Amino acid sequence: MSAELVYLEWKDHSMHGNWADDVAGFHHPIHVKSVGWIMKEDDEGVTLAQSVGIKSEDDEPGNLIYLLKSCVLRRIKLVVG
């Protein structure tokens, strides 16, 4: 498999589904950490797989997430082995 294994820190949008007394306390992005294999990447975003099949012919990915590069704060290439 040739997909790059990475650690990403990124900003996510947030939502509050109830009545809110404290708008100021809610008014900020959520900071998230993810580890996974980059399955596809272009100028706008990256698709990360948290799991990849070992024995399948296509290394079938699972638990995909698409992240806009404008939301990625930090990217570190990880090495296995």
LOMARVEX-496950 format. One record per atom (N, C-alpha, C, O): residue number from 1; x, y, z; residue in three letters; atom name. Coordinates in pm, whole numbers. Layout:
REM residues N
ATOM num     px     py     pz residu atome
ATOM NUM      X      Y      Z    ALA    CA
...
REM end
This chain:
REM residues 81
ATOM num     px     py     pz residu atome
ATOM   1     85   -119      0    MET     N
ATOM   1      0      0      0    MET    CA
ATOM   1     88    124      0    MET     C
ATOM   1    187    129     73    MET     O
ATOM   2     54    222    -80    SER     N
ATOM   2    138    340    -94    SER    CA
ATOM   2     79    465    -28    SER     C
ATOM   2    136    574    -40    SER     O
ATOM   3    -33    452     40    ALA     N
ATOM   3    -94    569    104    ALA    CA
ATOM   3     -6    618    218    ALA     C
ATOM   3     53    538    291    ALA     O
ATOM   4      2    750    233    GLU     N
ATOM   4     83    812    338    GLU    CA
ATOM   4      8    809    471    GLU     C
ATOM   4   -109    848    477    GLU     O
ATOM   5     75    764    576    LEU     N
ATOM   5     18    766    711    LEU    CA
ATOM   5     54    899    776    LEU     C
ATOM   5    170    937    780    LEU     O
ATOM   6    -48    969    828    VAL     N
ATOM   6    -25   1104    883    VAL    CA
ATOM   6   -100   1126   1013    VAL     C
ATOM   6   -198   1059   1045    VAL     O
ATOM   7    -50   1223   1087    TYR     N
ATOM   7   -117   1281   1203    TYR    CA
ATOM   7   -159   1421   1162    TYR     C
ATOM   7    -76   1500   1116    TYR     O
ATOM   8   -287   1453   1178    LEU     N
ATOM   8   -338   1585   1142    LEU    CA
ATOM   8   -404   1652   1262    LEU     C
ATOM   8   -474   1587   1340    LEU     O
ATOM   9   -381   1780   1277    GLU     N
ATOM   9   -458   1863   1369    GLU    CA
ATOM   9   -538   1958   1281    GLU     C
ATOM   9   -484   2018   1189    GLU     O
ATOM  10   -667   1971   1311    TRP     N
ATOM  10   -753   2051   1224    TRP    CA
ATOM  10   -866   2117   1301    TRP     C
ATOM  10   -901   2075   1411    TRP     O
ATOM  11   -922   2222   1240    LYS     N
ATOM  11  -1035   2294   1298    LYS    CA
ATOM  11  -1164   2239   1240    LYS     C
ATOM  11  -1172   2215   1119    LYS     O
ATOM  12  -1264   2220   1324    ASP     N
ATOM  12  -1394   2173   1278    ASP    CA
ATOM  12  -1500   2276   1316    ASP     C
ATOM  12  -1484   2355   1409    ASP     O
ATOM  13  -1607   2274   1240    HIS     N
ATOM  13  -1723   2357   1272    HIS    CA
ATOM  13  -1793   2297   1394    HIS     C
ATOM  13  -1771   2181   1427    HIS     O
ATOM  14  -1875   2374   1459    SER     N
ATOM  14  -1949   2321   1573    SER    CA
ATOM  14  -2094   2366   1566    SER     C
ATOM  14  -2129   2461   1497    SER     O
ATOM  15  -2178   2293   1639    MET     N
ATOM  15  -2321   2321   1638    MET    CA
ATOM  15  -2377   2303   1779    MET     C
ATOM  15  -2336   2212   1851    MET     O
ATOM  16  -2468   2388   1816    HIS     N
ATOM  16  -2535   2377   1945    HIS    CA
ATOM  16  -2684   2367   1915    HIS     C
ATOM  16  -2744   2464   1867    HIS     O
ATOM  17  -2744   2253   1943    GLY     N
ATOM  17  -2882   2228   1904    GLY    CA
ATOM  17  -2987   2271   2005    GLY     C
ATOM  17  -3106   2249   1983    GLY     O
ATOM  18  -2946   2332   2114    ASN     N
ATOM  18  -3040   2374   2218    ASN    CA
ATOM  18  -3038   2525   2234    ASN     C
ATOM  18  -2958   2594   2171    ASN     O
ATOM  19  -3127   2576   2317    TRP     N
ATOM  19  -3124   2718   2350    TRP    CA
ATOM  19  -2995   2746   2425    TRP     C
ATOM  19  -2954   2667   2510    TRP     O
ATOM  20  -2931   2858   2394    ALA     N
ATOM  20  -2800   2888   2452    ALA    CA
ATOM  20  -2803   3018   2531    ALA     C
ATOM  20  -2845   3122   2480    ALA     O
ATOM  21  -2757   3011   2654    ASP     N
ATOM  21  -2743   3131   2738    ASP    CA
ATOM  21  -2610   3201   2711    ASP     C
ATOM  21  -2599   3323   2726    ASP     O
ATOM  22  -2509   3123   2672    ASP     N
ATOM  22  -2373   3175   2661    ASP    CA
ATOM  22  -2322   3162   2517    ASP     C
ATOM  22  -2251   3067   2486    ASP     O
ATOM  23  -2358   3255   2430    VAL     N
ATOM  23  -2314   3251   2291    VAL    CA
ATOM  23  -2163   3269   2281    VAL     C
ATOM  23  -2098   3204   2200    VAL     O
ATOM  24  -2105   3356   2362    ALA     N
ATOM  24  -1961   3381   2359    ALA    CA
ATOM  24  -1882   3254   2390    ALA     C
ATOM  24  -1776   3232   2331    ALA     O
ATOM  25  -1931   3172   2480    GLY     N
ATOM  25  -1862   3048   2515    GLY    CA
ATOM  25  -1870   2943   2407    GLY     C
ATOM  25  -1792   2847   2407    GLY     O
ATOM  26  -1961   2959   2316    PHE     N
ATOM  26  -1980   2864   2206    PHE    CA
ATOM  26  -1911   2909   2078    PHE     C
ATOM  26  -1884   2827   1991    PHE     O
ATOM  27  -1882   3037   2065    HIS     N
ATOM  27  -1837   3099   1941    HIS    CA
ATOM  27  -1688   3071   1914    HIS     C
ATOM  27  -1605   3162   1926    HIS     O
ATOM  28  -1655   2946   1877    HIS     N
ATOM  28  -1517   2909   1844    HIS    CA
ATOM  28  -1518   2774   1773    HIS     C
ATOM  28  -1612   2696   1789    HIS     O
ATOM  29  -1414   2746   1693    PRO     N
ATOM  29  -1407   2615   1629    PRO    CA
ATOM  29  -1363   2508   1729    PRO     C
ATOM  29  -1308   2539   1834    PRO     O
ATOM  30  -1387   2384   1694    ILE     N
ATOM  30  -1341   2270   1774    ILE    CA
ATOM  30  -1206   2227   1715    ILE     C
ATOM  30  -1194   2215   1593    ILE     O
ATOM  31  -1107   2204   1798    HIS     N
ATOM  31   -977   2156   1751    HIS    CA
ATOM  31   -974   2004   1765    HIS     C
ATOM  31  -1006   1950   1871    HIS     O
ATOM  32   -934   1934   1657    VAL     N
ATOM  32   -942   1788   1649    VAL    CA
ATOM  32   -807   1732   1609    VAL     C
ATOM  32   -732   1795   1535    VAL     O
ATOM  33   -774   1610   1659    LYS     N
ATOM  33   -655   1536   1621    LYS    CA
ATOM  33   -700   1408   1552    LYS     C
ATOM  33   -789   1339   1602    LYS     O
ATOM  34   -640   1375   1438    SER     N
ATOM  34   -673   1252   1366    SER    CA
ATOM  34   -545   1186   1315    SER     C
ATOM  34   -448   1254   1282    SER     O
ATOM  35   -548   1053   1310    VAL     N
ATOM  35   -440    974   1251    VAL    CA
ATOM  35   -502    884   1147    VAL     C
ATOM  35   -606    823   1172    VAL     O
ATOM  36   -440    875   1028    GLY     N
ATOM  36   -493    788    925    GLY    CA
ATOM  36   -411    793    798    GLY     C
ATOM  36   -308    860    790    GLY     O
ATOM  37   -460    721    698    TRP     N
ATOM  37   -393    712    568    TRP    CA
ATOM  37   -460    808    471    TRP     C
ATOM  37   -583    813    462    TRP     O
ATOM  38   -380    883    397    ILE     N
ATOM  38   -434    973    295    ILE    CA
ATOM  38   -469    890    173    ILE     C
ATOM  38   -382    832    108    ILE     O
ATOM  39   -598    885    142    MET     N
ATOM  39   -647    805     30    MET    CA
ATOM  39   -658    888    -98    MET     C
ATOM  39   -643    834   -208    MET     O
ATOM  40   -683   1017    -84    LYS     N
ATOM  40   -694   1108   -200    LYS    CA
ATOM  40   -665   1248   -150    LYS     C
ATOM  40   -702   1286    -39    LYS     O
ATOM  41   -598   1326   -236    GLU     N
ATOM  41   -564   1463   -199    GLU    CA
ATOM  41   -560   1549   -325    GLU     C
ATOM  41   -514   1505   -431    GLU     O
ATOM  42   -610   1672   -311    ASP     N
ATOM  42   -600   1769   -419    ASP    CA
ATOM  42   -573   1906   -357    ASP     C
ATOM  42   -545   1916   -238    ASP     O
ATOM  43   -581   2011   -437    ASP     N
ATOM  43   -550   2145   -386    ASP    CA
ATOM  43   -644   2192   -276    ASP     C
ATOM  43   -607   2274   -192    ASP     O
ATOM  44   -767   2139   -276    GLU     N
ATOM  44   -869   2187   -181    GLU    CA
ATOM  44   -880   2104    -54    GLU     C
ATOM  44   -908   2158     53    GLU     O
ATOM  45   -858   1973    -65    GLY     N
ATOM  45   -880   1890     53    GLY    CA
ATOM  45   -808   1758     50    GLY     C
ATOM  45   -737   1724    -45    GLY     O
ATOM  46   -829   1683    158    VAL     N
ATOM  46   -766   1553    176    VAL    CA
ATOM  46   -870   1455    231    VAL     C
ATOM  46   -948   1490    320    VAL     O
ATOM  47   -871   1332    178    THR     N
ATOM  47   -957   1226    231    THR    CA
ATOM  47   -870   1131    311    THR     C
ATOM  47   -775   1072    259    THR     O
ATOM  48   -903   1117    438    LEU     N
ATOM  48   -828   1037    534    LEU    CA
ATOM  48   -908    913    570    LEU     C
ATOM  48  -1027    922    598    LEU     O
ATOM  49   -842    796    571    ALA     N
ATOM  49   -904    671    615    ALA    CA
ATOM  49   -846    634    751    ALA     C
ATOM  49   -724    625    766    ALA     O
ATOM  50   -933    612    849    GLN     N
ATOM  50   -885    573    981    GLN    CA
ATOM  50   -848    426    987    GLN     C
ATOM  50   -773    385   1075    GLN     O
ATOM  51   -900    346    893    SER     N
ATOM  51   -871    203    887    SER    CA
ATOM  51   -852    162    742    SER     C
ATOM  51   -917    217    652    SER     O
ATOM  52   -763     66    718    VAL     N
ATOM  52   -741     15    584    VAL    CA
ATOM  52   -727   -137    593    VAL     C
ATOM  52   -651   -188    676    VAL     O
ATOM  53   -801   -209    508    GLY     N
ATOM  53   -793   -355    507    GLY    CA
ATOM  53   -654   -403    469    GLY     C
ATOM  53   -592   -347    379    GLY     O
ATOM  54   -604   -506    537    ILE     N
ATOM  54   -469   -556    512    ILE    CA
ATOM  54   -469   -665    405    ILE     C
ATOM  54   -378   -671    323    ILE     O
ATOM  55   -571   -750    407    LYS     N
ATOM  55   -569   -868    321    LYS    CA
ATOM  55   -649   -852    193    LYS     C
ATOM  55   -645   -941    108    LYS     O
ATOM  56   -721   -743    176    SER     N
ATOM  56   -798   -725     54    SER    CA
ATOM  56   -707   -678    -59    SER     C
ATOM  56   -605   -613    -34    SER     O
ATOM  57   -742   -711   -182    GLU     N
ATOM  57   -660   -675   -297    GLU    CA
ATOM  57   -648   -524   -314    GLU     C
ATOM  57   -544   -474   -355    GLU     O
ATOM  58   -753   -451   -283    ASP     N
ATOM  58   -755   -307   -304    ASP    CA
ATOM  58   -722   -226   -179    ASP     C
ATOM  58   -732   -103   -182    ASP     O
ATOM  59   -683   -291    -70    ASP     N
ATOM  59   -660   -221     57    ASP    CA
ATOM  59   -778   -130     88    ASP     C
ATOM  59   -761    -10    112    ASP     O
ATOM  60   -896   -188     89    GLU     N
ATOM  60  -1021   -114    104    GLU    CA
ATOM  60  -1021    -27    229    GLU     C
ATOM  60   -998    -77    339    GLU     O
ATOM  61  -1046    105    213    PRO     N
ATOM  61  -1044    195    328    PRO    CA
ATOM  61  -1176    195    404    PRO     C
ATOM  61  -1281    165    348    PRO     O
ATOM  62  -1168    228    532    GLY     N
ATOM  62  -1287    241    616    GLY    CA
ATOM  62  -1279    368    699    GLY     C
ATOM  62  -1171    422    723    GLY     O
ATOM  63  -1394    414    744    ASN     N
ATOM  63  -1403    533    829    ASN    CA
ATOM  63  -1338    654    762    ASN     C
ATOM  63  -1244    714    816    ASN     O
ATOM  64  -1388    689    644    LEU     N
ATOM  64  -1333    801    568    LEU    CA
ATOM  64  -1381    936    622    LEU     C
ATOM  64  -1495    949    667    LEU     O
ATOM  65  -1293   1033    616    ILE     N
ATOM  65  -1330   1171    649    ILE    CA
ATOM  65  -1264   1263    546    ILE     C
ATOM  65  -1147   1244    512    ILE     O
ATOM  66  -1339   1361    498    TYR     N
ATOM  66  -1286   1460    404    TYR    CA
ATOM  66  -1262   1590    481    TYR     C
ATOM  66  -1352   1640    548    TYR     O
ATOM  67  -1141   1642    471    LEU     N
ATOM  67  -1106   1766    540    LEU    CA
ATOM  67  -1061   1871    440    LEU     C
ATOM  67   -980   1843    351    LEU     O
ATOM  68  -1112   1991    454    LEU     N
ATOM  68  -1063   2103    374    LEU    CA
ATOM  68   -923   2139    423    LEU     C
ATOM  68   -899   2148    544    LEU     O
ATOM  69   -831   2159    331    LYS     N
ATOM  69   -694   2194    370    LYS    CA
ATOM  69   -690   2326    446    LYS     C
ATOM  69   -600   2347    528    LYS     O
ATOM  70   -784   2415    420    SER     N
ATOM  70   -787   2542    493    SER    CA
ATOM  70   -815   2522    642    SER     C
ATOM  70   -792   2613    721    SER     O
ATOM  71   -864   2404    680    CYS     N
ATOM  71   -892   2374    821    CYS    CA
ATOM  71   -778   2299    889    CYS     C
ATOM  71   -777   2286   1011    CYS     O
ATOM  72   -681   2248    810    VAL     N
ATOM  72   -570   2171    867    VAL    CA
ATOM  72   -467   2267    925    VAL     C
ATOM  72   -416   2355    856    VAL     O
ATOM  73   -437   2247   1053    LEU     N
ATOM  73   -342   2333   1124    LEU    CA
ATOM  73   -201   2275   1126    LEU     C
ATOM  73   -103   2350   1124    LEU     O
ATOM  74   -192   2141   1129    ARG     N
ATOM  74    -62   2075   1143    ARG    CA
ATOM  74    -70   1938   1074    ARG     C
ATOM  74   -172   1870   1081    ARG     O
ATOM  75     39   1899   1008    ARG     N
ATOM  75     45   1770    939    ARG    CA
ATOM  75    182   1710    962    ARG     C
ATOM  75    284   1773    933    ARG     O
ATOM  76    185   1587   1015    ILE     N
ATOM  76    310   1517   1040    ILE    CA
ATOM  76    303   1381    974    ILE     C
ATOM  76    210   1304    998    ILE     O
ATOM  77    402   1349    889    LYS     N
ATOM  77    409   1218    827    LYS    CA
ATOM  77    457   1117    931    LYS     C
ATOM  77    555   1142   1001    LYS     O
ATOM  78    388   1004    941    LEU     N
ATOM  78    425    899   1037    LEU    CA
ATOM  78    489    782    962    LEU     C
ATOM  78    457    755    846    LEU     O
ATOM  79    581    715   1030    VAL     N
ATOM  79    650    601    972    VAL    CA
ATOM  79    618    478   1054    VAL     C
ATOM  79    630    480   1177    VAL     O
ATOM  80    578    369    987    VAL     N
ATOM  80    546    244   1055    VAL    CA
ATOM  80    670    154   1049    VAL     C
ATOM  80    734    140    946    VAL     O
ATOM  81    701     94   1165    GLY     N
ATOM  81    810     -3   1166    GLY    CA
ATOM  81    934     36   1231    GLY     C
ATOM  81   1030    -41   1235    GLY     O
REM end
